[in-house]
């Protein structure tokens, strides 16, 4: 599976880092200008620290990048964390950045899109945009870590949300809720 991953300037870059670290699939990263800034501020990391987890990193202003045209094909677009501004641009069909253009390609080619929103509260306009995108098949997944595993640390909260995110891609995870728990 080939996954294009976006990281925006929304708080919560630790969730993007954990996703890149744990997702076993072929990954390409689009890091926005503010995504770079927040990554550094929140984690002390730069794109160079993420290089071992991705095949290649692209700048958001690089509209010549291969995924802007849909070639090579990819299976999913995961934006984690996703800002409300990025969601709004996608909802309006704006392709003036690489991330917006890849979202346009994913929608027109009916590829899986997951937006892991990290803002609260949500305005009525943001809720309407999320609703419209959901009707188009986009998975809107607010970063809301689960507590049923009784996490003992921030790291465990991040891990459990990442498990849910990986599960949305159809990937097995160590901490996911198992059907045998119902027996």
HELIX and SHEET records of a PDB file:
HELIX    1   1 UNK A   13  UNK A   22  1                                  10    
HELIX    2   2 UNK A   33  UNK A   43  1                                  11    
HELIX    3   3 UNK A   47  UNK A   50  1                                   4    
HELIX    4   4 UNK A   51  UNK A   53  5                                   3    
HELIX    5   5 UNK A   66  UNK A   69  5                                   4    
HELIX    6   6 UNK A   84  UNK A   91  1                                   8    
HELIX    7   7 UNK A   98  UNK A  108  1                                  11    
HELIX    8   8 UNK A  124  UNK A  135  1                                  12    
HELIX    9   9 UNK A  154  UNK A  168  1                                  15    
HELIX   10  10 UNK A  179  UNK A  182  5                                   4    
SHEET    1   A 6 UNK A  56  UNK A  59  0                                        
SHEET    2   A 6 UNK A  26  UNK A  31  1                                        
SHEET    3   A 6 UNK A   2  UNK A   7  1                                        
SHEET    4   A 6 UNK A  76  UNK A  82  1                                        
SHEET    5   A 6 UNK A 112  UNK A 117  1                                        
SHEET    6   A 6 UNK A 139  UNK A 140  1                                        
END                                                                             
